[in-house]
Amino acid sequence: GRMKKLDVPSTSKAAELLRELKRSHSRLPRYNEDLVQSTKDQTIGLYKQVFDRLQNIDEEPLTQQNIVQLTIYDKAADRSKRCLLAYLMNRAENLVDLRLDSGTTVLPEDIKENLSDNEVAFYGNFSDLIAEYMMEEQVDLAIKLPPKDLLIEVRVKEDIGKIITGSGLLVLKKGDILFIRRDDAEQLIREGKLEHIIS
């Protein structure tokens, strides 16, 4: 028989979540509860159609048409899920940055009103973990780090000796002043072993 028309579900709602992040001037635009929920519902619905059809494969073997249709549903569900996870992950990363950049455990009200309940809880839990870590390790993760230049000038505050960094072997002796890559310096600055020289 002729192939029935394939049902190709639109994943435009899921993609809209990412477009929203891109369009926004704020690092944390208002959490889009409705769009998140409808993307979640669509994803679960698509996976369920695939699962249900495969459950009764014994009574009703798959035709070529079924296989193509189920593959389309599966790919659409994957795409929706990836968009949703990217949206949530981007927001979580921005909350982490906010906590590390501001050093504050209290969410500013204008940011808090843009978050979901889960995000508010995440910020609180992450704050507690960071505070605990800073106390145990005696490092201050909130020390203002230099701007994102590639190379920065640093003074070595204690004899560190040889360390392997992203750019190779460095020998760090107390009192030395040198230019090193910012990402190699960050952790050592936080630990108080290096000091950023701001000219």
C-alpha positions as CSV (number, residue, x, y, z in Angstrom):
1,G,0.0,0.0,0.0
2,R,0.9,3.6,-0.3
3,M,2.9,5.2,2.5
4,K,0.8,7.3,4.8
5,K,2.0,10.8,5.3
6,L,4.6,11.0,8.0
7,D,4.0,13.0,11.2
8,V,6.9,15.3,11.7
9,P,6.5,17.0,15.1
10,S,7.7,20.6,15.4
11,T,10.4,21.2,17.9
12,S,10.1,25.0,17.5
13,K,8.9,25.5,21.1
14,A,12.1,23.8,22.4
15,A,14.3,25.9,20.1
16,E,12.4,29.0,21.2
17,L,13.8,28.5,24.7
18,L,17.3,28.9,23.3
19,R,16.4,31.9,21.1
20,E,15.0,33.5,24.3
21,L,18.4,33.2,26.0
22,K,20.1,34.6,23.0
23,R,17.8,37.6,22.6
24,S,17.9,38.5,26.3
25,H,20.1,41.4,27.4
26,S,20.1,39.9,30.9
27,R,22.2,36.9,31.9
28,L,19.1,35.5,33.6
29,P,15.9,36.4,31.8
30,R,12.6,35.4,33.4
31,Y,12.3,31.6,33.7
32,N,9.8,30.6,31.1
33,E,7.7,28.1,33.1
34,D,5.1,27.6,30.3
35,L,7.6,26.9,27.6
36,V,9.7,24.6,29.8
37,Q,6.6,22.7,30.7
38,S,5.3,22.3,27.2
39,T,8.7,21.3,25.9
40,K,8.9,18.7,28.7
41,D,5.4,17.4,27.9
42,Q,6.2,17.2,24.2
43,T,9.5,15.3,24.8
44,I,7.8,12.8,27.2
45,G,4.9,12.4,24.8
46,L,7.2,11.6,21.9
47,Y,9.3,9.1,23.8
48,K,6.0,7.5,25.0
49,Q,4.7,7.0,21.5
50,V,8.0,5.2,20.6
51,F,7.9,3.2,23.8
52,D,4.2,2.2,23.4
53,R,4.6,1.1,19.8
54,L,7.7,-1.0,20.6
55,Q,5.8,-2.6,23.6
56,N,3.4,-4.3,21.2
57,I,5.9,-5.2,18.5
58,D,5.0,-9.0,18.9
59,E,1.3,-8.5,18.0
60,E,2.1,-5.9,15.3
61,P,5.5,-6.2,13.6
62,L,7.0,-2.9,12.4
63,T,6.7,-1.9,8.8
64,Q,9.3,0.2,7.0
65,Q,6.8,3.1,7.5
66,N,6.6,2.5,11.3
67,I,10.4,2.4,11.6
68,V,10.8,5.8,9.8
69,Q,8.0,7.3,11.9
70,L,9.4,6.1,15.2
71,T,12.9,7.3,14.2
72,I,11.4,10.8,13.5
73,Y,9.7,10.8,16.9
74,D,12.8,9.6,18.7
75,K,15.0,12.3,17.0
76,A,12.5,15.0,17.7
77,A,12.3,14.0,21.4
78,D,16.1,14.0,21.6
79,R,16.3,17.5,20.0
80,S,13.6,18.9,22.4
81,K,15.4,17.3,25.4
82,R,18.8,18.8,24.3
83,C,17.3,22.3,23.9
84,L,15.7,22.0,27.3
85,L,18.9,20.8,29.0
86,A,20.9,23.5,27.3
87,Y,18.5,26.2,28.6
88,L,18.6,24.9,32.1
89,M,22.4,24.4,32.1
90,N,23.0,27.9,30.7
91,R,20.9,29.3,33.5
92,A,22.6,27.2,36.2
93,E,26.1,28.2,34.9
94,N,25.1,31.9,35.1
95,L,23.9,31.4,38.7
96,V,27.3,29.8,39.5
97,D,29.1,32.8,37.9
98,L,26.8,35.2,39.8
99,R,27.7,33.5,43.1
100,L,31.5,33.5,42.4
101,D,31.6,37.0,40.9
102,S,29.5,38.7,43.6
103,G,30.5,36.6,46.6
104,T,27.0,37.1,48.0
105,T,24.9,34.3,49.4
106,V,21.7,36.4,49.2
107,L,20.1,36.5,45.7
108,P,19.4,40.1,44.6
109,E,15.6,40.6,44.5
110,D,15.5,41.6,40.8
111,I,17.3,38.3,39.9
112,K,15.4,36.1,42.3
113,E,12.0,37.1,40.7
114,N,13.3,35.7,37.3
115,L,14.2,32.3,38.7
116,S,12.2,29.1,39.2
117,D,11.9,27.6,42.7
118,N,14.4,25.0,41.7
119,E,16.9,27.6,40.6
120,V,16.5,29.5,43.9
121,A,17.1,26.2,45.8
122,F,20.1,25.5,43.5
123,Y,21.7,28.9,44.3
124,G,21.2,28.4,48.0
125,N,22.7,24.9,48.0
126,F,25.6,25.9,45.8
127,S,26.3,28.9,48.1
128,D,26.5,26.6,51.1
129,L,28.8,24.3,49.3
130,I,31.1,27.1,48.3
131,A,31.2,28.6,51.8
132,E,32.0,25.2,53.3
133,Y,34.7,24.7,50.7
134,M,36.3,28.1,51.2
135,M,36.4,27.5,55.0
136,E,37.9,24.0,54.7
137,E,40.5,24.9,52.0
138,Q,41.1,28.5,53.2
139,V,40.7,29.9,49.8
140,D,38.6,32.9,48.8
141,L,36.8,32.1,45.5
142,A,35.3,35.6,45.5
143,I,38.7,37.4,45.2
144,K,38.3,39.6,42.2
145,L,40.3,38.0,39.4
146,P,42.0,40.0,36.7
147,P,40.1,40.7,33.5
148,K,40.0,38.0,30.9
149,D,43.3,39.0,29.2
150,L,45.4,36.1,27.9
151,L,48.6,37.0,29.7
152,I,48.8,38.7,33.1
153,E,51.7,39.9,35.2
154,V,52.0,38.2,38.5
155,R,54.4,38.2,41.5
156,V,55.2,34.9,43.1
157,K,54.4,35.1,46.9
158,E,56.0,31.8,48.0
159,D,58.3,29.2,46.6
160,I,56.1,26.9,44.6
161,G,58.7,25.2,42.5
162,K,57.9,23.4,39.2
163,I,54.3,23.2,38.0
164,I,52.8,21.9,34.8
165,T,50.3,24.3,33.3
166,G,48.3,24.5,30.1
167,S,51.2,26.3,28.5
168,G,54.0,23.9,29.7
169,L,56.4,23.8,32.7
170,L,56.7,26.8,34.9
171,V,59.3,27.3,37.7
172,L,57.9,29.7,40.3
173,K,60.3,31.1,42.9
174,K,59.3,33.6,45.6
175,G,59.7,37.2,44.5
176,D,59.7,36.3,40.8
177,I,57.6,38.6,38.5
178,L,56.4,37.0,35.3
179,F,53.7,37.0,32.7
180,I,51.7,33.8,32.6
181,R,48.4,32.8,31.1
182,R,45.4,34.0,33.0
183,D,43.8,30.6,33.3
184,D,47.0,29.1,34.6
185,A,47.2,31.9,37.3
186,E,43.6,31.9,38.5
187,Q,43.7,29.0,40.9
188,L,47.1,30.1,42.3
189,I,45.9,33.6,42.8
190,R,42.9,32.3,44.7
191,E,45.2,30.2,46.9
192,G,47.3,33.3,47.6
193,K,50.4,31.9,46.1
194,L,50.5,34.4,43.3
195,E,49.5,38.1,43.3
196,H,48.2,39.8,40.2
197,I,50.2,43.0,39.5
198,I,47.9,45.7,38.4
199,S,50.0,48.3,36.7
